[in-house]
Amino acid sequence: MNRIILLVFILAISLKVAGQYTPGTAPVQYEKGYIYLKDGSVLKGKYLYSSSLDKVRVISGKNSWIFNSGDVEKISVKRPLLSFEENTGFDASPGTTVPVPVWFSLMEIGVLAGNDDNNRPAPLVFGASLNRRIWKNLSAGAGIGAEFLNETYMPVTANLMYRLRQSRFTPFAMLQSGYQIPIEESRTVYYRVVPDYIYSSVIWPGPWPSYNSEMKAKGGLLLNPTVGFLMQNHSGFGMSLAFGYRFHRLRYTAENDYRIDVDYNRLSLKLGFIFN
């Protein structure tokens, strides 16, 4: 008797499930995306249109809405741009490739940071260069600029830049080397300058003389390796932020063959703008 009751129960369940199944129908499939409404709001989630296409159901997290199709401006798989991206044209979506341009110009503004004991702890520097891709992600170029040290100098440089990858956002490394050309009279005065013929003597029998000497700036060599990050869009505009080590040696001369070399060792911080 118990077996008969069990068989009847299983048969009833089977008939109920069979009645709910319609041959040829498929389970409902929701699509994922960003739903842009005409009131300016954007919903991220799953959506499904009704069979008549006049309604759309949106599920976002634990919330669910039903909108008229006329209230929906568009549906996209791409996320909305942030305010920064809208203003600059950047799109930080992953996987976006931006080839290294054949020609591009780089304009930079920054400081050469030193300690507080320096006469000029953080002088301003400006630079502009024209660069060309020479191999894959490697570019080379030349540039000029203006640097406000004890005197104003115009650096003339040769540049090498390597981008780690071809994308909108990429790390990069750069090397600048060249020569500092003074473009104004020296404001440097050195005290107690000892003549070479005295300094080079093993024994000097007389008192050590002291002088106040106005020096003439002659410029000098510079070397500036940097690393940083670069962002660029398809319209040809980009921005960079770089930091590195700056070394330059400036030479000063005066009467009677006086000469002195002044070495600078600074941290360089630069903000760049790229155009191509």
BADOSE-173832 format. One record per residue: x, y, z of N, C-alpha, C in turn. Coordinates in steps of 0.1 Angstrom, whole numbers, plus 5000, padded with zeros to 4 digits. Each point is the difference from the previous one (the first is absolute). Last residue first. Layout:
% residues N
XYZXYZXYZ ...
END
This chain:
% residues 276
551156564697500549944987498950014990 501750145055499250044988500649924988 500250035059500549944988499050044989 501950165052498850014991500549954986 501849975057500250014985498650004993 502850085051498749984994500150034985 503849885041499650064988498649964996 504550005038498649975000499450084988 505249845022499250074990498549955000 504650045035498849914996499150084990 505650085007498650035004499049894997 505450205001499449875001498650035006 504450304977498649995005499649865000 505050284999499249894997498750015006 504150344982499049985011499149894995 505350224990498949924995499049975012 504050404986499449915010498849934994 504750364991498949914994499549915012 503750444984499249935011498949924993 503650284979499849864998499349935012 500750484996501249935005499849854999 495450255000501350054996501149915006 495549744995500350145003501450044996 495749584995501350054999500150155004 496749515004500150155001501550034999 496349564989501350055001500050165001 496649545012500150134994501450065003 497249504998501250065004500250144993 495749625014500750084990501250075007 495849595007501450055003500450094989 495249755021500650104991501450035005 495949595004501250065005500650104990 494549855005501349944998501150085006 494349954985500950045010501349934997 494950134974501349945001500850055012 494949984970500650045013501249925002 496550164956500949915007500450065013 496150014955500650065012500949905007 497450114947500349915012500650095011 497349994946500450075012500449905012 498249884955501450054999500550085012 495749744990500150134993501350064999 498949595023500149984986500150134992 501849985051498849964994500249994985 503249965049499850054987498749954993 503650025047498749974996499850074986 504349835036499550084988498649954997 504249995042498849944994499550104989 505349915021498750065003498949924993 505850115009499049904998498750065003 505450184986498750015007499249874997 505450274995499149884999498850015008 503850364983498849995007499249874997 504950344995499549864999498749995008 503850414979498949955008499649864997 504450414995499349884996498849975009 501750524993500649875003499149884996 501150605004499249894997500649875004 501750465007500449944987499149884996 500350485034499449874997500349954986 502950345033499250004988499549854998 501450305047500349894991499150024987 502450315042498849984992500349904989 502550065049500149994985498649984994 503350125046498550004996500050014985 504149815035499550094989498549995000 504849875032498649984997499550104990 505049735018499250124996498649974997 503949785033499049974990499250124996 505250025018498649995005499149974988 505149844994499350125004498649985006 503049654982500650075012499250125005 498749524974499950154998500550075012 500349484976500350085012499850154995 498849674969500149925012500250085012 497450184956501349995006500049915012 496150134974500849884994501449995007 497050375010499449875004500849884996 501450434987500249985014499549875004 499550134955501449995003500349985015 495650084984500449874997501549985004 497050365026500549984987500649864998 495850135033501549995001500549974986 495450235023500549924989501550005000 496450205031501249925004500449914988 495250144992500950075010501149905003 496250094957500749915009501050075008 495350104970501250065005500649905010 495950034959500749935010501350075003 496550084967499850075012500749945012 500550034942500049935012499750095012 497950084950501350025008499949925013 497149804960500150135007501350015008 498649614975499450104992499950145007 502949484999499550115008499550114991 500049454993500650134994499550125008 500749435005499350125005500750124995 499549474980500950115005499250115004 499049444997500350114991500950105007 496349545005501350045002500350124990 495849645021500450124994501450045003 496249565001501450045003500250134992 495649655019500650114991501450045005 495449615005501350055005500650094989 494749805016501050034990501350045007 494549765006501350065005501050034989 494650014991501249925000501150065008 494650044978500750025013501249915000 497449994962499750135004500750045012 502449644970498750015005499850155005 504049674984499250084991498650015005 504749915031499049944991499250104992 503950125026500049865003499049924991 502950444985498749965007499949855002 504350384994499549864997498749985008 503650424981498949965007499549864996 504350404996499649864997498849975009 502950484982499149925008499849864995 503450495001499649884992499249915009 500950565005500149865004499749914988 501150535022499849944987500349855002 498750445034500549874998499749954985 500550505025499349934990500649864997 499950375045500749924990499049944990 500850405042499149934991500849934989 501850075051499850084988499049934992 500549825040500650135004500050104988 496749674987500949975011500550135006 496249844964500350115008500849965013 498949824946500249965014500550125008 497749834948500550115009500049965014 500349754947499250045011500550125007 500249594955500650125007499150045012 501049524966499250105006500850125006 499549484969500950115004499150115006 499649424991499750144995501050105006 497949434995501250095003499650144995 497549485016500050134992501350085004 497549465004501150095003500050124991 497149604999499650095011501150105003 500649764955498949965008499650115010 503750184976499949855001499049965010 500850464987501149944992499949855000 496850485008500149865003501149944991 500050525015499649914989500249865005 499550565020500549865001499549924988 500950535024499449934988500649864999 499450385044500849924991499249944989 500550375045499249964989500849924991 499850235055500749934989499049974989 501250265052499149994989500849934989 500350115058500649964987498949984990 501250245053499149954990500849974987 501849965053499950094988499149944989 501049925053499249944990499850094988 503050115037499649865004499249934989 503750405003498749984993499649865001 503650115025499650144997498750004993 501149595032500450054987499550144999 499049715037501250085002500550064987 496149715005499750135004501350095001 499949574966499750035014499950145003 498649834952501149985008499750025014 497649944947499850015014501449975007 498050184953501249925004500150025015 495550044965500950065010501249915002 496150104957500349935012500950085009 497449914948500250105010500249935013 499949884942500049975014500350125009 498549784947500250125008500049975014 500549734950499849995014500450135006 498549764949500750105007499649995015 500249644955499250075010500950105007 499649604956500650135005499150055011 499149564987501350024993500750135004 496649755034500050084988501450014994 497949585029500950125002500150084987 495549725011501449984995500850135003 495849795027500350124994501549994994 495649675021501350024995500250134993 496849755041500050094989501450034995 498649725039500149944987500050094988 497550155045501249914998500049944986 498050505014499649864999501249914997 499650495006500949925008499649854999 499750474970499249895003500949895007 500150574987500649885004498949895002 499550494989499949904989500649865003 499250425028501349994993500049904988 496150115028500750134997501349994992 497449615014499250084991500750134996 502049725032500149954987499250074990 499750125045501350034996500249954985 496049895022500050154997501450034994 498649504993500150095012500150144995 497649624970501250075003499950085012 497149554991500050144997501350065004 499849494984499650085011500050144997 498949604965501150085005499550085012 497249734974500849915008501250085006 494950204987501449984995500749905010 495050264985500549905008501449964994 496350464999500849904993500549905011 496450325008500750064989500849904992 495349945029501449964999500750074988 495350045012500850075010501549965000 496649814970500250144997500850085010 498549555007501150004991500450144996 497849905047499650014987501250014990 500649765048500050134993499349984987 500949755051499449984987499850134993 503449785042499150104995499449954986 502949835049499449964987499150114996 504349875039498950084995499649964986 503849845027498849945005498750084996 504250034969500149965014498849935005 498750184959501350055004500249975015 496649914954500449955013501450045003 495650124964501450025003500249955015 496349984954500349975014501550015003 496450214961501349945003500249985015 496050094957500450015014501449935001 497750024959499650135005500450015014 500549614969501150095000499550145005 497749564998499550104991501050114999 500949635029499849954986499550104990 503050185041498849924999499849954986 504950105021498950064994498849915000 504450045034499249914991498850084994 505250045031498850064995499349904990 504150095043499449924990498750064995 504150315020499349885004499649914988 501150555016500849884996499449885005 498350534987499949885008500949894995 499350584998500649884993499949895010 497650534990500549895009500549884992 497850404981501450025003500649895009 495550044979500150095011501450035005 498749674966499950144995500050105011 502649525005498650054999500050154996 503349544995500050155001498650044998 502749535015498750054995500050155002 503849584995499850135007498750064993 501149455004500550134994499750125009 498749434989500750095009500550124992 495749624993501250064995500650095011 496549555004500350145002501350044994 496449584990501450045001500150155002 496349555006500250154998501450035002 498749514982500050085013500350154997 497649704962501450015006499950085013 496449684965500350135008501449995006 497949634975500450114991500350135007 496649665023501049974990500450124992 498150025050499550024986501149974991 498649895054501050004990499450024986 497649945042500750135001501050014988 497649595008499150114996500650135000 502549635015499849994985499050114996 500749955046501250064993499850004985 496649805025500050145003501250074993 499649534998499050064992500050155002 502849745027500550004986499050074991 498849945046501050094998500550014986 496949675010499450135001501050114998 501449555002499450034988499350145000 502049845039501150034990499350034987 497149865034500650135004501150044989 498049584997499050104996500650145003 502549635014500050014985499050114996 500249905046501350064995500050024985 496449765020499950145003501250084995 500149534996499050064990499950155003 502649745029500750024987499050064990 498449895043500950125001500750024986 497349625005499250125000500950135000 
END
